[in-house]
């Protein structure tokens, strides 16, 4: 598990600096399994987590919701039977901030604890 999940999130606003391409390259090494996607010109981090049933997927969704609330930073969560798709990006700044990578790492930690 990377140390990224232990880092503190920074307060960020619409004018916060986006992570650079070289920072993205470095940070994604700490969150294997996550994909960099672009929707409507906005870079996002996305990963699908698999579970044995809906109950486990829902419990995972709720735990990710808890870490999101703690950080004051919220992902898109799609909960389906046996899987959850988690998408992190900084809504106000319309792109990626280091916080998104930190919370992706924390999401991986929650997934490890869930299995």
Secondary structure as UniProt FT lines:
FT   HELIX           3..6
FT   TURN            14..15
FT   HELIX           21..28
FT   TURN            29..30
FT   TURN            32..33
FT   STRAND          35..39
FT   TURN            40..41
FT   STRAND          42..50
FT   HELIX           54..71
FT   STRAND          76..80
FT   TURN            81..82
FT   STRAND          83..88
FT   TURN            91..94
FT   HELIX           98..114
//
